[in-house]
Amino acid sequence: MVKNAMDSSLGVSLTVSAVCCPVEAGEDPAGIARYVQAVLEPVFHPAGIAVEVAPLAYQPCGKVPVIITLDGQDPRLLWYYKGMPAEALSEELFWLLFDLPLVADRVPA
């Protein structure tokens, strides 16, 4: 039950952060990385988890790969689709990050 509550809390936190994010995604990979970082920081910073988001070099197309690292551990690859709705981004981020021990241990339920 506690694990499900934490998962639910993380999902809600990511959705609220994505919907209310004051930063626009932009069209270039660096702008998209800034946007994803701006979505993640309000969720993880209060728990003392450092967030790093960096674009990955890739051919220009409708999707942009970004590497997300929390506290310098376990980098994860997110494929951001240009024009991705906030709700879709939050769901992708949830499934990408929810199983990290760092997240399960330190993000409050």
Backbone as JSON Lines, residues from 0, in Angstrom:
{"i":0,"aa":"M","n":[0.82,-1.2,0.0],"ca":[0.0,0.0,0.0],"c":[0.86,1.26,0.0]}
{"i":1,"aa":"V","n":[1.93,1.27,0.8],"ca":[2.8,2.44,0.86],"c":[3.45,2.68,-0.49]}
{"i":2,"aa":"K","n":[3.91,1.61,-1.16],"ca":[4.53,1.75,-2.48],"c":[3.54,2.33,-3.47]}
{"i":3,"aa":"N","n":[2.29,1.87,-3.46],"ca":[1.28,2.4,-4.37],"c":[1.0,3.87,-4.08]}
{"i":4,"aa":"A","n":[0.97,4.25,-2.82],"ca":[0.74,5.65,-2.46],"c":[1.88,6.51,-2.94]}
{"i":5,"aa":"M","n":[3.12,6.01,-2.81],"ca":[4.28,6.77,-3.27],"c":[4.24,6.91,-4.78]}
{"i":6,"aa":"D","n":[3.91,5.81,-5.49],"ca":[3.81,5.88,-6.94],"c":[2.77,6.89,-7.36]}
{"i":7,"aa":"S","n":[1.62,6.88,-6.69],"ca":[0.55,7.82,-7.0],"c":[0.99,9.25,-6.74]}
{"i":8,"aa":"S","n":[1.67,9.46,-5.62],"ca":[2.15,10.79,-5.27],"c":[3.17,11.29,-6.29]}
{"i":9,"aa":"L","n":[4.08,10.43,-6.72],"ca":[5.07,10.82,-7.72],"c":[4.38,11.17,-9.03]}
{"i":10,"aa":"G","n":[3.41,10.36,-9.45],"ca":[2.69,10.64,-10.69],"c":[1.96,11.96,-10.65]}
{"i":11,"aa":"V","n":[1.28,12.24,-9.54],"ca":[0.56,13.5,-9.39],"c":[1.54,14.67,-9.37]}
{"i":12,"aa":"S","n":[2.64,14.53,-8.65],"ca":[3.63,15.6,-8.57],"c":[4.21,15.92,-9.95]}
{"i":13,"aa":"L","n":[4.52,14.89,-10.72],"ca":[5.06,15.11,-12.06],"c":[4.03,15.78,-12.97]}
{"i":14,"aa":"T","n":[2.77,15.36,-12.87],"ca":[1.73,15.97,-13.7],"c":[1.53,17.43,-13.36]}
{"i":15,"aa":"V","n":[1.43,17.75,-12.08],"ca":[1.25,19.14,-11.66],"c":[2.44,19.98,-12.11]}
{"i":16,"aa":"S","n":[3.63,19.47,-11.93],"ca":[4.83,20.21,-12.32],"c":[4.87,20.44,-13.83]}
{"i":17,"aa":"A","n":[4.5,19.45,-14.61],"ca":[4.51,19.6,-16.07],"c":[3.44,20.58,-16.54]}
{"i":18,"aa":"V","n":[2.24,20.48,-15.97],"ca":[1.15,21.36,-16.39],"c":[1.42,22.81,-15.98]}
{"i":19,"aa":"C","n":[2.01,23.01,-14.82],"ca":[2.24,24.36,-14.28],"c":[3.64,24.9,-14.59]}
{"i":20,"aa":"C","n":[4.41,24.22,-15.39],"ca":[5.8,24.63,-15.65],"c":[5.83,25.99,-16.35]}
{"i":21,"aa":"P","n":[6.6,26.95,-15.8],"ca":[6.67,28.27,-16.4],"c":[7.61,28.34,-17.6]}
{"i":22,"aa":"V","n":[8.35,27.29,-17.88],"ca":[9.32,27.27,-18.97],"c":[8.68,26.61,-20.19]}
{"i":23,"aa":"E","n":[8.88,27.2,-21.35],"ca":[8.39,26.62,-22.6],"c":[9.43,25.62,-23.13]}
{"i":24,"aa":"A","n":[8.97,24.6,-23.83],"ca":[9.87,23.55,-24.31],"c":[10.83,24.05,-25.38]}
{"i":25,"aa":"G","n":[10.4,24.94,-26.24],"ca":[11.28,25.38,-27.32],"c":[11.38,24.33,-28.41]}
{"i":26,"aa":"E","n":[12.13,24.64,-29.44],"ca":[12.27,23.73,-30.58],"c":[13.62,23.04,-30.62]}
{"i":27,"aa":"D","n":[14.63,23.65,-30.02],"ca":[15.98,23.08,-30.08],"c":[16.21,22.11,-28.92]}
{"i":28,"aa":"P","n":[17.14,21.18,-29.06],"ca":[17.4,20.2,-28.0],"c":[17.76,20.83,-26.65]}
{"i":29,"aa":"A","n":[18.54,21.91,-26.66],"ca":[18.92,22.55,-25.39],"c":[17.69,23.13,-24.7]}
{"i":30,"aa":"G","n":[16.77,23.72,-25.46],"ca":[15.54,24.27,-24.88],"c":[14.64,23.18,-24.32]}
{"i":31,"aa":"I","n":[14.6,22.06,-24.99],"ca":[13.8,20.93,-24.51],"c":[14.4,20.37,-23.22]}
{"i":32,"aa":"A","n":[15.73,20.29,-23.16],"ca":[16.4,19.81,-21.94],"c":[16.12,20.76,-20.78]}
{"i":33,"aa":"R","n":[16.15,22.08,-21.03],"ca":[15.83,23.05,-19.97],"c":[14.4,22.87,-19.48]}
{"i":34,"aa":"Y","n":[13.48,22.63,-20.41],"ca":[12.08,22.43,-20.06],"c":[11.91,21.18,-19.19]}
{"i":35,"aa":"V","n":[12.49,20.07,-19.6],"ca":[12.37,18.82,-18.82],"c":[12.99,19.01,-17.44]}
{"i":36,"aa":"Q","n":[14.12,19.71,-17.37],"ca":[14.74,19.96,-16.07],"c":[13.82,20.82,-15.2]}
{"i":37,"aa":"A","n":[13.18,21.82,-15.81],"ca":[12.26,22.69,-15.06],"c":[11.05,21.91,-14.55]}
{"i":38,"aa":"V","n":[10.65,20.88,-15.26],"ca":[9.54,20.02,-14.8],"c":[10.0,19.15,-13.63]}
{"i":39,"aa":"L","n":[11.19,18.62,-13.71],"ca":[11.68,17.67,-12.69],"c":[12.15,18.33,-11.39]}
{"i":40,"aa":"E","n":[12.74,19.5,-11.47],"ca":[13.32,20.11,-10.27],"c":[12.33,20.32,-9.13]}
{"i":41,"aa":"P","n":[11.12,20.85,-9.37],"ca":[10.2,21.03,-8.24],"c":[9.79,19.71,-7.57]}
{"i":42,"aa":"V","n":[9.88,18.62,-8.29],"ca":[9.5,17.32,-7.74],"c":[10.64,16.74,-6.89]}
{"i":43,"aa":"F","n":[11.87,16.86,-7.38],"ca":[12.99,16.18,-6.72],"c":[13.85,17.08,-5.84]}
{"i":44,"aa":"H","n":[13.92,18.36,-6.11],"ca":[14.77,19.26,-5.32],"c":[14.39,19.28,-3.84]}
{"i":45,"aa":"P","n":[13.09,19.34,-3.47],"ca":[12.74,19.33,-2.04],"c":[13.23,18.08,-1.3]}
{"i":46,"aa":"A","n":[13.42,16.98,-2.02],"ca":[13.92,15.75,-1.4],"c":[15.44,15.7,-1.4]}
{"i":47,"aa":"G","n":[16.07,16.78,-1.87],"ca":[17.53,16.83,-1.9],"c":[18.15,16.04,-3.03]}
{"i":48,"aa":"I","n":[17.38,15.78,-4.08],"ca":[17.87,15.01,-5.22],"c":[18.23,15.98,-6.35]}
{"i":49,"aa":"A","n":[19.5,15.97,-6.75],"ca":[19.95,16.83,-7.84],"c":[19.5,16.25,-9.18]}
{"i":50,"aa":"V","n":[19.03,17.12,-10.06],"ca":[18.53,16.71,-11.37],"c":[19.45,17.29,-12.44]}
{"i":51,"aa":"E","n":[19.86,16.44,-13.36],"ca":[20.63,16.9,-14.51],"c":[19.97,16.35,-15.77]}
{"i":52,"aa":"V","n":[19.7,17.24,-16.71],"ca":[19.09,16.84,-17.97],"c":[19.95,17.4,-19.09]}
{"i":53,"aa":"A","n":[20.36,16.54,-20.01],"ca":[21.23,16.96,-21.11],"c":[20.72,16.37,-22.42]}
{"i":54,"aa":"P","n":[20.72,17.2,-23.48],"ca":[20.32,16.66,-24.77],"c":[21.4,15.71,-25.3]}
{"i":55,"aa":"L","n":[20.97,14.74,-26.06],"ca":[21.88,13.78,-26.68],"c":[21.93,14.1,-28.17]}
{"i":56,"aa":"A","n":[23.12,14.1,-28.75],"ca":[23.24,14.39,-30.18],"c":[22.47,13.34,-30.98]}
{"i":57,"aa":"Y","n":[21.64,13.82,-31.9],"ca":[20.81,12.93,-32.7],"c":[20.41,13.67,-33.95]}
{"i":58,"aa":"Q","n":[20.11,12.95,-34.99],"ca":[19.7,13.59,-36.24],"c":[18.42,14.4,-36.04]}
{"i":59,"aa":"P","n":[18.29,15.55,-36.7],"ca":[17.08,16.36,-36.54],"c":[15.84,15.6,-37.01]}
{"i":60,"aa":"C","n":[14.86,15.52,-36.15],"ca":[13.59,14.88,-36.49],"c":[12.55,15.3,-35.47]}
{"i":61,"aa":"G","n":[11.42,14.65,-35.41],"ca":[10.34,15.03,-34.51],"c":[10.52,14.61,-33.07]}
{"i":62,"aa":"K","n":[11.58,13.87,-32.78],"ca":[11.82,13.46,-31.4],"c":[13.24,13.87,-30.99]}
{"i":63,"aa":"V","n":[13.39,14.16,-29.7],"ca":[14.68,14.61,-29.18],"c":[15.05,13.73,-27.99]}
{"i":64,"aa":"P","n":[16.2,13.06,-28.04],"ca":[16.62,12.26,-26.9],"c":[17.29,13.14,-25.84]}
{"i":65,"aa":"V","n":[16.89,12.97,-24.6],"ca":[17.54,13.67,-23.49],"c":[17.89,12.64,-22.42]}
{"i":66,"aa":"I","n":[19.02,12.86,-21.79],"ca":[19.49,11.99,-20.72],"c":[19.15,12.65,-19.39]}
{"i":67,"aa":"I","n":[18.46,11.92,-18.53],"ca":[18.09,12.41,-17.2],"c":[18.9,11.64,-16.17]}
{"i":68,"aa":"T","n":[19.58,12.38,-15.3],"ca":[20.37,11.77,-14.24],"c":[19.94,12.38,-12.91]}
{"i":69,"aa":"L","n":[19.65,11.55,-11.93],"ca":[19.29,12.01,-10.6],"c":[20.44,11.71,-9.65]}
{"i":70,"aa":"D","n":[20.97,12.75,-9.02],"ca":[22.12,12.64,-8.11],"c":[23.31,11.94,-8.77]}
{"i":71,"aa":"G","n":[23.49,12.14,-10.06],"ca":[24.63,11.58,-10.76],"c":[24.61,10.08,-10.95]}
{"i":72,"aa":"Q","n":[23.46,9.45,-10.75],"ca":[23.35,7.99,-10.83],"c":[22.32,7.57,-11.87]}
{"i":73,"aa":"D","n":[22.49,6.38,-12.37],"ca":[21.49,5.71,-13.21],"c":[20.89,6.62,-14.29]}
{"i":74,"aa":"P","n":[21.67,7.05,-15.27],"ca":[21.1,7.88,-16.33],"c":[19.99,7.14,-17.07]}
{"i":75,"aa":"R","n":[18.96,7.89,-17.42],"ca":[17.82,7.33,-18.15],"c":[17.6,8.14,-19.42]}
{"i":76,"aa":"L","n":[17.17,7.48,-20.48],"ca":[16.93,8.12,-21.76],"c":[15.45,8.41,-21.93]}
{"i":77,"aa":"L","n":[15.13,9.66,-22.17],"ca":[13.75,10.07,-22.48],"c":[13.7,10.52,-23.93]}
{"i":78,"aa":"W","n":[12.75,9.99,-24.68],"ca":[12.5,10.47,-26.03],"c":[11.38,11.49,-25.94]}
{"i":79,"aa":"Y","n":[11.74,12.76,-26.08],"ca":[10.75,13.84,-26.02],"c":[10.27,14.1,-27.44]}
{"i":80,"aa":"Y","n":[8.97,14.04,-27.63],"ca":[8.39,14.35,-28.93],"c":[8.0,15.81,-28.95]}
{"i":81,"aa":"K","n":[8.45,16.52,-29.98],"ca":[8.14,17.95,-30.07],"c":[6.62,18.14,-30.06]}
{"i":82,"aa":"G","n":[6.18,19.06,-29.22],"ca":[4.76,19.3,-29.06],"c":[4.08,18.33,-28.1]}
{"i":83,"aa":"M","n":[4.86,17.56,-27.36],"ca":[4.31,16.57,-26.43],"c":[3.47,17.28,-25.37]}
{"i":84,"aa":"P","n":[2.23,16.85,-25.15],"ca":[1.4,17.45,-24.1],"c":[2.02,17.2,-22.72]}
{"i":85,"aa":"A","n":[1.77,18.1,-21.79],"ca":[2.32,17.99,-20.43],"c":[1.92,16.68,-19.77]}
{"i":86,"aa":"E","n":[0.7,16.24,-19.97],"ca":[0.23,15.01,-19.36],"c":[1.0,13.8,-19.9]}
{"i":87,"aa":"A","n":[1.27,13.8,-21.2],"ca":[2.03,12.69,-21.79],"c":[3.47,12.7,-21.28]}
{"i":88,"aa":"L","n":[4.06,13.89,-21.15],"ca":[5.41,13.99,-20.62],"c":[5.47,13.47,-19.19]}
{"i":89,"aa":"S","n":[4.51,13.87,-18.37],"ca":[4.54,13.43,-16.97],"c":[4.4,11.91,-16.87]}
{"i":90,"aa":"E","n":[3.59,11.32,-17.72],"ca":[3.45,9.86,-17.71],"c":[4.75,9.18,-18.14]}
{"i":91,"aa":"E","n":[5.38,9.7,-19.19],"ca":[6.67,9.15,-19.62],"c":[7.71,9.26,-18.51]}
{"i":92,"aa":"L","n":[7.76,10.42,-17.85],"ca":[8.73,10.62,-16.76],"c":[8.46,9.67,-15.6]}
{"i":93,"aa":"F","n":[7.19,9.48,-15.28],"ca":[6.85,8.57,-14.19],"c":[7.39,7.17,-14.47]}
{"i":94,"aa":"W","n":[7.07,6.62,-15.64],"ca":[7.48,5.25,-15.95],"c":[8.99,5.15,-16.13]}
{"i":95,"aa":"L","n":[9.62,6.24,-16.47],"ca":[11.08,6.25,-16.64],"c":[11.81,6.25,-15.3]}
{"i":96,"aa":"L","n":[11.23,6.9,-14.29],"ca":[11.95,7.16,-13.04],"c":[11.41,6.46,-11.8]}
{"i":97,"aa":"F","n":[10.19,5.95,-11.82],"ca":[9.56,5.48,-10.59],"c":[10.29,4.32,-9.92]}
{"i":98,"aa":"D","n":[11.03,3.52,-10.68],"ca":[11.67,2.34,-10.1],"c":[13.08,2.58,-9.57]}
{"i":99,"aa":"L","n":[13.58,3.79,-9.69],"ca":[14.91,4.08,-9.15],"c":[14.87,4.04,-7.63]}
{"i":100,"aa":"P","n":[15.78,3.31,-7.0],"ca":[15.78,3.26,-5.52],"c":[15.89,4.65,-4.9]}
{"i":101,"aa":"L","n":[16.65,5.52,-5.52],"ca":[16.81,6.89,-5.03],"c":[15.46,7.59,-4.93]}
{"i":102,"aa":"V","n":[14.61,7.39,-5.92],"ca":[13.29,8.01,-5.94],"c":[12.39,7.36,-4.9]}
{"i":103,"aa":"A","n":[12.38,6.05,-4.86],"ca":[11.51,5.33,-3.93],"c":[11.85,5.64,-2.47]}
{"i":104,"aa":"D","n":[13.12,5.86,-2.19],"ca":[13.55,6.08,-0.81],"c":[13.41,7.52,-0.33]}
{"i":105,"aa":"R","n":[13.43,8.51,-1.26],"ca":[13.52,9.89,-0.8],"c":[12.4,10.82,-1.23]}
{"i":106,"aa":"V","n":[11.6,10.46,-2.21],"ca":[10.49,11.32,-2.6],"c":[9.32,10.99,-1.69]}
{"i":107,"aa":"P","n":[8.82,11.98,-0.94],"ca":[7.77,11.69,0.04],"c":[6.46,11.26,-0.62]}
{"i":108,"aa":"A","n":[5.74,10.39,0.06],"ca":[4.45,9.9,-0.43],"c":[3.36,10.91,-0.13]}
